[in-house]
Each structure stands twice: as C-alpha cells, then as structure tokens.
Amino acid sequence: MTAMPLVLVAVQSSPSQLQKIEWGVAELNAETGDVSLNGRAMLWLAELQTETPAKDVASFDSGVPTPPVLEPRKQEGTDPNAR
C-alpha cells in the first residue's frame, strides 16, 4: 500500500462572513484513492459580534444604492492623470 501524506484545510463560511478555518493531517491511499483524516485542529474561529458593523448601512436589495461621496486628496488634484 502506497500512502501519501496530505494537509487538508477546511473553510466554513456564509455568503457574508468567514466563520472558521480548520486543518488536519490525512493520508491518501494511492491504490484506492481513499483519504483518511487523522485529526483536525482549529486554526481560526470568528468572534461572535453582538453589534453588526454595518447596522447603519442602507440595504439595496431593491432600488438604487446611495454611492459614497468621494473627494480627491489634496496631493492628487482633479486632473484625471494626477500623480
């Protein structure tokens, strides 16, 4: 039996937030193609937030979103090719 060691990384997320990252050492059986996981460990876990940072942002699931106001920096000037 020929086995190849692997490092697997599992990422769990929702469409709006990364929730956790885990990793583990596994072996790939070259003859059968089976992978056996020998353990998992947490690399990173999102902290629970009681207050959402985007609570004051208007939703734009319908209608037109309000664009942010952008102003050029003083050193940039208003020339489109400003350096």
PDB file of N, CA, C and O in Angstrom:
ATOM      1  N   MET A   1       0.846  -1.189   0.000  1.00  0.00           N
ATOM      2  CA  MET A   1       0.000   0.000   0.000  1.00  0.00           C
ATOM      3  C   MET A   1       0.883   1.241   0.000  1.00  0.00           C
ATOM      4  O   MET A   1       1.761   1.387   0.850  1.00  0.00           O
ATOM      5  N   THR A   2       0.648   2.122  -0.947  1.00  0.00           N
ATOM      6  CA  THR A   2       1.385   3.370  -1.032  1.00  0.00           C
ATOM      7  C   THR A   2       0.498   4.488  -0.507  1.00  0.00           C
ATOM      8  O   THR A   2      -0.599   4.715  -1.017  1.00  0.00           O
ATOM      9  N   ALA A   3       0.982   5.186   0.518  1.00  0.00           N
ATOM     10  CA  ALA A   3       0.210   6.282   1.105  1.00  0.00           C
ATOM     11  C   ALA A   3       0.987   7.579   0.945  1.00  0.00           C
ATOM     12  O   ALA A   3       2.208   7.617   1.100  1.00  0.00           O
ATOM     13  N   MET A   4       0.256   8.635   0.634  1.00  0.00           N
ATOM     14  CA  MET A   4       0.868   9.950   0.506  1.00  0.00           C
ATOM     15  C   MET A   4       0.276  10.858   1.579  1.00  0.00           C
ATOM     16  O   MET A   4      -0.945  10.984   1.663  1.00  0.00           O
ATOM     17  N   PRO A   5       1.117  11.496   2.405  1.00  0.00           N
ATOM     18  CA  PRO A   5       0.591  12.405   3.429  1.00  0.00           C
ATOM     19  C   PRO A   5       0.028  13.672   2.789  1.00  0.00           C
ATOM     20  O   PRO A   5       0.560  14.186   1.805  1.00  0.00           O
ATOM     21  N   LEU A   6      -1.061  14.157   3.378  1.00  0.00           N
ATOM     22  CA  LEU A   6      -1.733  15.366   2.909  1.00  0.00           C
ATOM     23  C   LEU A   6      -1.997  16.297   4.077  1.00  0.00           C
ATOM     24  O   LEU A   6      -2.111  15.851   5.219  1.00  0.00           O
ATOM     25  N   VAL A   7      -2.094  17.570   3.801  1.00  0.00           N
ATOM     26  CA  VAL A   7      -2.592  18.542   4.769  1.00  0.00           C
ATOM     27  C   VAL A   7      -3.880  19.099   4.176  1.00  0.00           C
ATOM     28  O   VAL A   7      -3.871  19.681   3.091  1.00  0.00           O
ATOM     29  N   LEU A   8      -4.979  18.920   4.888  1.00  0.00           N
ATOM     30  CA  LEU A   8      -6.275  19.403   4.428  1.00  0.00           C
ATOM     31  C   LEU A   8      -6.651  20.659   5.195  1.00  0.00           C
ATOM     32  O   LEU A   8      -6.413  20.753   6.400  1.00  0.00           O
ATOM     33  N   VAL A   9      -7.231  21.615   4.506  1.00  0.00           N
ATOM     34  CA  VAL A   9      -7.715  22.845   5.125  1.00  0.00           C
ATOM     35  C   VAL A   9      -9.198  22.958   4.813  1.00  0.00           C
ATOM     36  O   VAL A   9      -9.600  22.912   3.651  1.00  0.00           O
ATOM     37  N   ALA A  10     -10.012  23.107   5.859  1.00  0.00           N
ATOM     38  CA  ALA A  10     -11.460  23.247   5.699  1.00  0.00           C
ATOM     39  C   ALA A  10     -11.858  24.662   6.095  1.00  0.00           C
ATOM     40  O   ALA A  10     -11.509  25.139   7.175  1.00  0.00           O
ATOM     41  N   VAL A  11     -12.587  25.320   5.212  1.00  0.00           N
ATOM     42  CA  VAL A  11     -13.051  26.686   5.453  1.00  0.00           C
ATOM     43  C   VAL A  11     -14.567  26.662   5.500  1.00  0.00           C
ATOM     44  O   VAL A  11     -15.216  26.179   4.572  1.00  0.00           O
ATOM     45  N   GLN A  12     -15.131  27.182   6.578  1.00  0.00           N
ATOM     46  CA  GLN A  12     -16.587  27.270   6.699  1.00  0.00           C
ATOM     47  C   GLN A  12     -16.970  28.739   6.687  1.00  0.00           C
ATOM     48  O   GLN A  12     -16.439  29.542   7.455  1.00  0.00           O
ATOM     49  N   SER A  13     -17.904  29.079   5.801  1.00  0.00           N
ATOM     50  CA  SER A  13     -18.326  30.473   5.718  1.00  0.00           C
ATOM     51  C   SER A  13     -19.759  30.556   5.239  1.00  0.00           C
ATOM     52  O   SER A  13     -20.319  29.603   4.699  1.00  0.00           O
ATOM     53  N   SER A  14     -20.330  31.719   5.453  1.00  0.00           N
ATOM     54  CA  SER A  14     -21.635  32.045   4.898  1.00  0.00           C
ATOM     55  C   SER A  14     -21.368  33.021   3.755  1.00  0.00           C
ATOM     56  O   SER A  14     -20.225  33.439   3.572  1.00  0.00           O
ATOM     57  N   PRO A  15     -22.377  33.392   2.988  1.00  0.00           N
ATOM     58  CA  PRO A  15     -22.128  34.357   1.915  1.00  0.00           C
ATOM     59  C   PRO A  15     -21.589  35.700   2.401  1.00  0.00           C
ATOM     60  O   PRO A  15     -20.997  36.444   1.618  1.00  0.00           O
ATOM     61  N   SER A  16     -21.782  36.020   3.671  1.00  0.00           N
ATOM     62  CA  SER A  16     -21.354  37.337   4.142  1.00  0.00           C
ATOM     63  C   SER A  16     -20.213  37.316   5.154  1.00  0.00           C
ATOM     64  O   SER A  16     -19.686  38.375   5.495  1.00  0.00           O
ATOM     65  N   GLN A  17     -19.812  36.127   5.651  1.00  0.00           N
ATOM     66  CA  GLN A  17     -18.793  36.135   6.703  1.00  0.00           C
ATOM     67  C   GLN A  17     -18.050  34.810   6.771  1.00  0.00           C
ATOM     68  O   GLN A  17     -18.649  33.738   6.680  1.00  0.00           O
ATOM     69  N   LEU A  18     -16.739  34.901   6.932  1.00  0.00           N
ATOM     70  CA  LEU A  18     -15.917  33.733   7.207  1.00  0.00           C
ATOM     71  C   LEU A  18     -16.183  33.308   8.644  1.00  0.00           C
ATOM     72  O   LEU A  18     -16.140  34.141   9.550  1.00  0.00           O
ATOM     73  N   GLN A  19     -16.458  32.016   8.869  1.00  0.00           N
ATOM     74  CA  GLN A  19     -16.819  31.562  10.204  1.00  0.00           C
ATOM     75  C   GLN A  19     -15.706  30.791  10.903  1.00  0.00           C
ATOM     76  O   GLN A  19     -15.450  31.018  12.085  1.00  0.00           O
ATOM     77  N   LYS A  20     -15.033  29.873  10.184  1.00  0.00           N
ATOM     78  CA  LYS A  20     -13.925  29.174  10.824  1.00  0.00           C
ATOM     79  C   LYS A  20     -13.021  28.526   9.791  1.00  0.00           C
ATOM     80  O   LYS A  20     -13.425  28.260   8.659  1.00  0.00           O
ATOM     81  N   ILE A  21     -11.774  28.276  10.217  1.00  0.00           N
ATOM     82  CA  ILE A  21     -10.795  27.578   9.394  1.00  0.00           C
ATOM     83  C   ILE A  21     -10.209  26.461  10.254  1.00  0.00           C
ATOM     84  O   ILE A  21      -9.742  26.704  11.367  1.00  0.00           O
ATOM     85  N   GLU A  22     -10.238  25.240   9.731  1.00  0.00           N
ATOM     86  CA  GLU A  22      -9.666  24.085  10.415  1.00  0.00           C
ATOM     87  C   GLU A  22      -8.632  23.437   9.497  1.00  0.00           C
ATOM     88  O   GLU A  22      -8.654  23.638   8.283  1.00  0.00           O
ATOM     89  N   TRP A  23      -7.727  22.659  10.088  1.00  0.00           N
ATOM     90  CA  TRP A  23      -6.763  21.925   9.292  1.00  0.00           C
ATOM     91  C   TRP A  23      -6.584  20.545   9.894  1.00  0.00           C
ATOM     92  O   TRP A  23      -6.922  20.308  11.053  1.00  0.00           O
ATOM     93  N   GLY A  24      -6.055  19.649   9.100  1.00  0.00           N
ATOM     94  CA  GLY A  24      -5.810  18.299   9.582  1.00  0.00           C
ATOM     95  C   GLY A  24      -4.822  17.578   8.690  1.00  0.00           C
ATOM     96  O   GLY A  24      -4.636  17.927   7.524  1.00  0.00           O
ATOM     97  N   VAL A  25      -4.188  16.557   9.266  1.00  0.00           N
ATOM     98  CA  VAL A  25      -3.260  15.718   8.523  1.00  0.00           C
ATOM     99  C   VAL A  25      -4.021  14.481   8.072  1.00  0.00           C
ATOM    100  O   VAL A  25      -4.763  13.879   8.848  1.00  0.00           O
ATOM    101  N   ALA A  26      -3.833  14.110   6.819  1.00  0.00           N
ATOM    102  CA  ALA A  26      -4.534  12.956   6.263  1.00  0.00           C
ATOM    103  C   ALA A  26      -3.561  12.149   5.413  1.00  0.00           C
ATOM    104  O   ALA A  26      -2.436  12.571   5.147  1.00  0.00           O
ATOM    105  N   GLU A  27      -4.030  10.974   4.997  1.00  0.00           N
ATOM    106  CA  GLU A  27      -3.242  10.138   4.095  1.00  0.00           C
ATOM    107  C   GLU A  27      -4.098   9.749   2.908  1.00  0.00           C
ATOM    108  O   GLU A  27      -5.269   9.402   3.058  1.00  0.00           O
ATOM    109  N   LEU A  28      -3.505   9.810   1.733  1.00  0.00           N
ATOM    110  CA  LEU A  28      -4.167   9.389   0.507  1.00  0.00           C
ATOM    111  C   LEU A  28      -3.649   8.010   0.136  1.00  0.00           C
ATOM    112  O   LEU A  28      -2.445   7.828  -0.045  1.00  0.00           O
ATOM    113  N   ASN A  29      -4.541   7.041   0.021  1.00  0.00           N
ATOM    114  CA  ASN A  29      -4.179   5.706  -0.428  1.00  0.00           C
ATOM    115  C   ASN A  29      -4.131   5.750  -1.950  1.00  0.00           C
ATOM    116  O   ASN A  29      -5.165   5.894  -2.602  1.00  0.00           O
ATOM    117  N   ALA A  30      -2.946   5.628  -2.511  1.00  0.00           N
ATOM    118  CA  ALA A  30      -2.767   5.756  -3.953  1.00  0.00           C
ATOM    119  C   ALA A  30      -3.460   4.641  -4.727  1.00  0.00           C
ATOM    120  O   ALA A  30      -3.837   4.833  -5.883  1.00  0.00           O
ATOM    121  N   GLU A  31      -3.628   3.492  -4.111  1.00  0.00           N
ATOM    122  CA  GLU A  31      -4.251   2.358  -4.799  1.00  0.00           C
ATOM    123  C   GLU A  31      -5.766   2.515  -4.893  1.00  0.00           C
ATOM    124  O   GLU A  31      -6.354   2.237  -5.938  1.00  0.00           O
ATOM    125  N   THR A  32      -6.395   2.954  -3.818  1.00  0.00           N
ATOM    126  CA  THR A  32      -7.860   3.047  -3.784  1.00  0.00           C
ATOM    127  C   THR A  32      -8.379   4.465  -3.999  1.00  0.00           C
ATOM    128  O   THR A  32      -9.538   4.648  -4.370  1.00  0.00           O
ATOM    129  N   GLY A  33      -7.533   5.470  -3.770  1.00  0.00           N
ATOM    130  CA  GLY A  33      -7.973   6.858  -3.873  1.00  0.00           C
ATOM    131  C   GLY A  33      -8.675   7.362  -2.623  1.00  0.00           C
ATOM    132  O   GLY A  33      -9.166   8.491  -2.597  1.00  0.00           O
ATOM    133  N   ASP A  34      -8.727   6.525  -1.580  1.00  0.00           N
ATOM    134  CA  ASP A  34      -9.376   6.914  -0.328  1.00  0.00           C
ATOM    135  C   ASP A  34      -8.479   7.845   0.479  1.00  0.00           C
ATOM    136  O   ASP A  34      -7.255   7.717   0.464  1.00  0.00           O
ATOM    137  N   VAL A  35      -9.103   8.778   1.180  1.00  0.00           N
ATOM    138  CA  VAL A  35      -8.391   9.699   2.066  1.00  0.00           C
ATOM    139  C   VAL A  35      -8.838   9.413   3.484  1.00  0.00           C
ATOM    140  O   VAL A  35     -10.035   9.380   3.767  1.00  0.00           O
ATOM    141  N   SER A  36      -7.875   9.205   4.384  1.00  0.00           N
ATOM    142  CA  SER A  36      -8.213   9.004   5.799  1.00  0.00           C
ATOM    143  C   SER A  36      -7.657  10.174   6.600  1.00  0.00           C
ATOM    144  O   SER A  36      -6.458  10.453   6.574  1.00  0.00           O
ATOM    145  N   LEU A  37      -8.548  10.847   7.308  1.00  0.00           N
ATOM    146  CA  LEU A  37      -8.192  12.014   8.112  1.00  0.00           C
ATOM    147  C   LEU A  37      -7.750  11.546   9.487  1.00  0.00           C
ATOM    148  O   LEU A  37      -8.457  10.777  10.138  1.00  0.00           O
ATOM    149  N   ASN A  38      -6.586  12.005   9.933  1.00  0.00           N
ATOM    150  CA  ASN A  38      -6.016  11.567  11.208  1.00  0.00           C
ATOM    151  C   ASN A  38      -6.196  12.576  12.329  1.00  0.00           C
ATOM    152  O   ASN A  38      -5.515  12.476  13.350  1.00  0.00           O
ATOM    153  N   GLY A  39      -7.071  13.524  12.176  1.00  0.00           N
ATOM    154  CA  GLY A  39      -7.309  14.513  13.218  1.00  0.00           C
ATOM    155  C   GLY A  39      -7.513  15.887  12.620  1.00  0.00           C
ATOM    156  O   GLY A  39      -7.074  16.175  11.506  1.00  0.00           O
ATOM    157  N   ARG A  40      -8.188  16.729  13.380  1.00  0.00           N
ATOM    158  CA  ARG A  40      -8.459  18.103  12.943  1.00  0.00           C
ATOM    159  C   ARG A  40      -8.132  19.057  14.072  1.00  0.00           C
ATOM    160  O   ARG A  40      -8.230  18.704  15.247  1.00  0.00           O
ATOM    161  N   ALA A  41      -7.745  20.263  13.711  1.00  0.00           N
ATOM    162  CA  ALA A  41      -7.470  21.296  14.708  1.00  0.00           C
ATOM    163  C   ALA A  41      -7.984  22.632  14.181  1.00  0.00           C
ATOM    164  O   ALA A  41      -7.952  22.896  12.979  1.00  0.00           O
ATOM    165  N   MET A  42      -8.451  23.454  15.088  1.00  0.00           N
ATOM    166  CA  MET A  42      -8.973  24.774  14.737  1.00  0.00           C
ATOM    167  C   MET A  42      -7.809  25.737  14.517  1.00  0.00           C
ATOM    168  O   MET A  42      -6.933  25.865  15.373  1.00  0.00           O
ATOM    169  N   LEU A  43      -7.802  26.404  13.384  1.00  0.00           N
ATOM    170  CA  LEU A  43      -6.816  27.457  13.127  1.00  0.00           C
ATOM    171  C   LEU A  43      -7.362  28.823  13.501  1.00  0.00           C
ATOM    172  O   LEU A  43      -6.657  29.650  14.078  1.00  0.00           O
ATOM    173  N   TRP A  44      -8.628  29.051  13.166  1.00  0.00           N
ATOM    174  CA  TRP A  44      -9.232  30.364  13.395  1.00  0.00           C
ATOM    175  C   TRP A  44     -10.729  30.206  13.534  1.00  0.00           C
ATOM    176  O   TRP A  44     -11.344  29.421  12.813  1.00  0.00           O
ATOM    177  N   LEU A  45     -11.322  30.949  14.461  1.00  0.00           N
ATOM    178  CA  LEU A  45     -12.762  30.937  14.683  1.00  0.00           C
ATOM    179  C   LEU A  45     -13.234  32.377  14.819  1.00  0.00           C
ATOM    180  O   LEU A  45     -12.644  33.163  15.561  1.00  0.00           O
ATOM    181  N   ALA A  46     -14.286  32.718  14.109  1.00  0.00           N
ATOM    182  CA  ALA A  46     -14.814  34.087  14.159  1.00  0.00           C
ATOM    183  C   ALA A  46     -15.334  34.393  15.553  1.00  0.00           C
ATOM    184  O   ALA A  46     -15.943  33.545  16.205  1.00  0.00           O
ATOM    185  N   GLU A  47     -15.088  35.604  15.996  1.00  0.00           N
ATOM    186  CA  GLU A  47     -15.632  36.038  17.278  1.00  0.00           C
ATOM    187  C   GLU A  47     -17.077  36.451  17.080  1.00  0.00           C
ATOM    188  O   GLU A  47     -17.419  37.083  16.081  1.00  0.00           O
ATOM    189  N   LEU A  48     -17.909  36.098  18.018  1.00  0.00           N
ATOM    190  CA  LEU A  48     -19.308  36.498  17.935  1.00  0.00           C
ATOM    191  C   LEU A  48     -19.407  37.994  18.177  1.00  0.00           C
ATOM    192  O   LEU A  48     -18.807  38.525  19.112  1.00  0.00           O
ATOM    193  N   GLN A  49     -20.160  38.662  17.334  1.00  0.00           N
ATOM    194  CA  GLN A  49     -20.346  40.098  17.484  1.00  0.00           C
ATOM    195  C   GLN A  49     -21.793  40.352  17.856  1.00  0.00           C
ATOM    196  O   GLN A  49     -22.714  39.877  17.191  1.00  0.00           O
ATOM    197  N   THR A  50     -21.980  41.106  18.925  1.00  0.00           N
ATOM    198  CA  THR A  50     -23.339  41.418  19.347  1.00  0.00           C
ATOM    199  C   THR A  50     -23.913  42.579  18.547  1.00  0.00           C
ATOM    200  O   THR A  50     -25.128  42.759  18.475  1.00  0.00           O
ATOM    201  N   GLU A  51     -23.035  43.351  17.956  1.00  0.00           N
ATOM    202  CA  GLU A  51     -23.469  44.510  17.177  1.00  0.00           C
ATOM    203  C   GLU A  51     -22.858  44.403  15.789  1.00  0.00           C
ATOM    204  O   GLU A  51     -21.642  44.262  15.655  1.00  0.00           O
ATOM    205  N   THR A  52     -23.675  44.468  14.773  1.00  0.00           N
ATOM    206  CA  THR A  52     -23.149  44.361  13.418  1.00  0.00           C
ATOM    207  C   THR A  52     -22.527  45.682  12.998  1.00  0.00           C
ATOM    208  O   THR A  52     -23.122  46.737  13.220  1.00  0.00           O
ATOM    209  N   PRO A  53     -21.336  45.649  12.392  1.00  0.00           N
ATOM    210  CA  PRO A  53     -20.685  46.896  11.998  1.00  0.00           C
ATOM    211  C   PRO A  53     -21.411  47.618  10.876  1.00  0.00           C
ATOM    212  O   PRO A  53     -21.179  48.809  10.668  1.00  0.00           O
ATOM    213  N   ALA A  54     -22.276  46.937  10.153  1.00  0.00           N
ATOM    214  CA  ALA A  54     -22.968  47.558   9.027  1.00  0.00           C
ATOM    215  C   ALA A  54     -24.411  47.904   9.365  1.00  0.00           C
ATOM    216  O   ALA A  54     -25.263  47.924   8.477  1.00  0.00           O
ATOM    217  N   LYS A  55     -24.696  48.173  10.623  1.00  0.00           N
ATOM    218  CA  LYS A  55     -26.082  48.418  11.013  1.00  0.00           C
ATOM    219  C   LYS A  55     -26.640  49.719  10.437  1.00  0.00           C
ATOM    220  O   LYS A  55     -27.852  49.840  10.261  1.00  0.00           O
ATOM    221  N   ASP A  56     -25.779  50.692  10.140  1.00  0.00           N
ATOM    222  CA  ASP A  56     -26.256  51.970   9.625  1.00  0.00           C
ATOM    223  C   ASP A  56     -26.178  52.060   8.102  1.00  0.00           C
ATOM    224  O   ASP A  56     -26.398  53.128   7.529  1.00  0.00           O
ATOM    225  N   VAL A  57     -25.869  50.955   7.455  1.00  0.00           N
ATOM    226  CA  VAL A  57     -25.752  50.951   6.002  1.00  0.00           C
ATOM    227  C   VAL A  57     -27.108  50.624   5.403  1.00  0.00           C
ATOM    228  O   VAL A  57     -27.769  49.673   5.819  1.00  0.00           O
ATOM    229  N   ALA A  58     -27.515  51.414   4.431  1.00  0.00           N
ATOM    230  CA  ALA A  58     -28.814  51.194   3.792  1.00  0.00           C
ATOM    231  C   ALA A  58     -28.765  49.945   2.927  1.00  0.00           C
ATOM    232  O   ALA A  58     -27.787  49.704   2.219  1.00  0.00           O
ATOM    233  N   SER A  59     -29.818  49.165   2.990  1.00  0.00           N
ATOM    234  CA  SER A  59     -29.922  47.973   2.167  1.00  0.00           C
ATOM    235  C   SER A  59     -30.257  48.375   0.739  1.00  0.00           C
ATOM    236  O   SER A  59     -31.013  49.319   0.514  1.00  0.00           O
ATOM    237  N   PHE A  60     -29.691  47.655  -0.223  1.00  0.00           N
ATOM    238  CA  PHE A  60     -30.023  47.961  -1.607  1.00  0.00           C
ATOM    239  C   PHE A  60     -30.497  46.711  -2.337  1.00  0.00           C
ATOM    240  O   PHE A  60     -30.144  46.476  -3.493  1.00  0.00           O
ATOM    241  N   ASP A  61     -31.312  45.907  -1.634  1.00  0.00           N
ATOM    242  CA  ASP A  61     -31.884  44.736  -2.288  1.00  0.00           C
ATOM    243  C   ASP A  61     -32.944  45.140  -3.300  1.00  0.00           C
ATOM    244  O   ASP A  61     -33.344  44.340  -4.146  1.00  0.00           O
ATOM    245  N   SER A  62     -33.391  46.367  -3.213  1.00  0.00           N
ATOM    246  CA  SER A  62     -34.292  46.914  -4.225  1.00  0.00           C
ATOM    247  C   SER A  62     -33.992  48.402  -4.336  1.00  0.00           C
ATOM    248  O   SER A  62     -33.548  49.024  -3.370  1.00  0.00           O
ATOM    249  N   GLY A  63     -34.228  48.958  -5.481  1.00  0.00           N
ATOM    250  CA  GLY A  63     -33.932  50.371  -5.677  1.00  0.00           C
ATOM    251  C   GLY A  63     -32.485  50.580  -6.072  1.00  0.00           C
ATOM    252  O   GLY A  63     -31.833  49.668  -6.581  1.00  0.00           O
ATOM    253  N   VAL A  64     -31.991  51.772  -5.840  1.00  0.00           N
ATOM    254  CA  VAL A  64     -30.636  52.141  -6.234  1.00  0.00           C
ATOM    255  C   VAL A  64     -29.838  52.481  -4.982  1.00  0.00           C
ATOM    256  O   VAL A  64     -30.294  53.289  -4.173  1.00  0.00           O
ATOM    257  N   PRO A  65     -28.647  51.883  -4.798  1.00  0.00           N
ATOM    258  CA  PRO A  65     -27.855  52.206  -3.615  1.00  0.00           C
ATOM    259  C   PRO A  65     -27.315  53.630  -3.683  1.00  0.00           C
ATOM    260  O   PRO A  65     -27.078  54.165  -4.766  1.00  0.00           O
ATOM    261  N   THR A  66     -27.129  54.225  -2.531  1.00  0.00           N
ATOM    262  CA  THR A  66     -26.556  55.561  -2.456  1.00  0.00           C
ATOM    263  C   THR A  66     -25.043  55.426  -2.498  1.00  0.00           C
ATOM    264  O   THR A  66     -24.458  54.810  -1.607  1.00  0.00           O
ATOM    265  N   PRO A  67     -24.390  55.991  -3.523  1.00  0.00           N
ATOM    266  CA  PRO A  67     -22.936  55.847  -3.612  1.00  0.00           C
ATOM    267  C   PRO A  67     -22.243  56.700  -2.552  1.00  0.00           C
ATOM    268  O   PRO A  67     -22.779  57.728  -2.140  1.00  0.00           O
ATOM    269  N   PRO A  68     -21.062  56.286  -2.110  1.00  0.00           N
ATOM    270  CA  PRO A  68     -20.324  57.095  -1.138  1.00  0.00           C
ATOM    271  C   PRO A  68     -19.797  58.364  -1.797  1.00  0.00           C
ATOM    272  O   PRO A  68     -19.575  58.402  -3.008  1.00  0.00           O
ATOM    273  N   VAL A  69     -19.601  59.388  -1.000  1.00  0.00           N
ATOM    274  CA  VAL A  69     -19.058  60.646  -1.502  1.00  0.00           C
ATOM    275  C   VAL A  69     -17.540  60.516  -1.518  1.00  0.00           C
ATOM    276  O   VAL A  69     -16.918  60.264  -0.486  1.00  0.00           O
ATOM    277  N   LEU A  70     -16.958  60.688  -2.685  1.00  0.00           N
ATOM    278  CA  LEU A  70     -15.508  60.589  -2.827  1.00  0.00           C
ATOM    279  C   LEU A  70     -14.947  61.933  -3.239  1.00  0.00           C
ATOM    280  O   LEU A  70     -15.474  62.594  -4.134  1.00  0.00           O
ATOM    281  N   GLU A  71     -13.874  62.330  -2.580  1.00  0.00           N
ATOM    282  CA  GLU A  71     -13.208  63.578  -2.921  1.00  0.00           C
ATOM    283  C   GLU A  71     -11.735  63.280  -3.144  1.00  0.00           C
ATOM    284  O   GLU A  71     -11.159  62.460  -2.429  1.00  0.00           O
ATOM    285  N   PRO A  72     -11.109  63.937  -4.133  1.00  0.00           N
ATOM    286  CA  PRO A  72      -9.684  63.683  -4.352  1.00  0.00           C
ATOM    287  C   PRO A  72      -8.860  64.226  -3.192  1.00  0.00           C
ATOM    288  O   PRO A  72      -9.215  65.228  -2.572  1.00  0.00           O
ATOM    289  N   ARG A  73      -7.766  63.553  -2.916  1.00  0.00           N
ATOM    290  CA  ARG A  73      -6.844  64.066  -1.904  1.00  0.00           C
ATOM    291  C   ARG A  73      -6.179  65.325  -2.449  1.00  0.00           C
ATOM    292  O   ARG A  73      -6.105  65.514  -3.663  1.00  0.00           O
ATOM    293  N   LYS A  74      -5.702  66.175  -1.564  1.00  0.00           N
ATOM    294  CA  LYS A  74      -5.092  67.435  -1.992  1.00  0.00           C
ATOM    295  C   LYS A  74      -3.923  67.193  -2.936  1.00  0.00           C
ATOM    296  O   LYS A  74      -3.786  67.903  -3.932  1.00  0.00           O
ATOM    297  N   GLN A  75      -3.074  66.205  -2.647  1.00  0.00           N
ATOM    298  CA  GLN A  75      -1.914  65.964  -3.495  1.00  0.00           C
ATOM    299  C   GLN A  75      -2.299  65.337  -4.833  1.00  0.00           C
ATOM    300  O   GLN A  75      -1.497  65.359  -5.767  1.00  0.00           O
ATOM    301  N   GLU A  76      -3.510  64.778  -4.950  1.00  0.00           N
ATOM    302  CA  GLU A  76      -3.926  64.173  -6.207  1.00  0.00           C
ATOM    303  C   GLU A  76      -4.456  65.204  -7.189  1.00  0.00           C
ATOM    304  O   GLU A  76      -4.281  65.051  -8.398  1.00  0.00           O
ATOM    305  N   GLY A  77      -5.088  66.232  -6.699  1.00  0.00           N
ATOM    306  CA  GLY A  77      -5.669  67.217  -7.584  1.00  0.00           C
ATOM    307  C   GLY A  77      -6.891  66.663  -8.298  1.00  0.00           C
ATOM    308  O   GLY A  77      -7.406  65.606  -7.933  1.00  0.00           O
ATOM    309  N   THR A  78      -7.351  67.378  -9.312  1.00  0.00           N
ATOM    310  CA  THR A  78      -8.533  66.940 -10.046  1.00  0.00           C
ATOM    311  C   THR A  78      -8.196  66.470 -11.452  1.00  0.00           C
ATOM    312  O   THR A  78      -9.087  66.031 -12.179  1.00  0.00           O
ATOM    313  N   ASP A  79      -6.931  66.553 -11.852  1.00  0.00           N
ATOM    314  CA  ASP A  79      -6.502  66.077 -13.162  1.00  0.00           C
ATOM    315  C   ASP A  79      -6.688  64.562 -13.229  1.00  0.00           C
ATOM    316  O   ASP A  79      -6.244  63.861 -12.319  1.00  0.00           O
ATOM    317  N   PRO A  80      -7.338  64.024 -14.291  1.00  0.00           N
ATOM    318  CA  PRO A  80      -7.548  62.578 -14.369  1.00  0.00           C
ATOM    319  C   PRO A  80      -6.242  61.792 -14.393  1.00  0.00           C
ATOM    320  O   PRO A  80      -6.235  60.608 -14.058  1.00  0.00           O
ATOM    321  N   ASN A  81      -5.136  62.426 -14.784  1.00  0.00           N
ATOM    322  CA  ASN A  81      -3.835  61.754 -14.791  1.00  0.00           C
ATOM    323  C   ASN A  81      -2.972  62.212 -13.621  1.00  0.00           C
ATOM    324  O   ASN A  81      -1.744  62.204 -13.712  1.00  0.00           O
ATOM    325  N   ALA A  82      -3.608  62.607 -12.529  1.00  0.00           N
ATOM    326  CA  ALA A  82      -2.868  63.118 -11.367  1.00  0.00           C
ATOM    327  C   ALA A  82      -1.932  62.051 -10.837  1.00  0.00           C
ATOM    328  O   ALA A  82      -2.225  60.857 -10.903  1.00  0.00           O
ATOM    329  N   ARG A  83      -0.803  62.496 -10.311  1.00  0.00           N
ATOM    330  CA  ARG A  83       0.180  61.554  -9.778  1.00  0.00           C
ATOM    331  C   ARG A  83       0.299  61.703  -8.297  1.00  0.00           C
ATOM    332  O   ARG A  83       1.082  60.993  -7.665  1.00  0.00           O
TER     333      ARG A  83
END
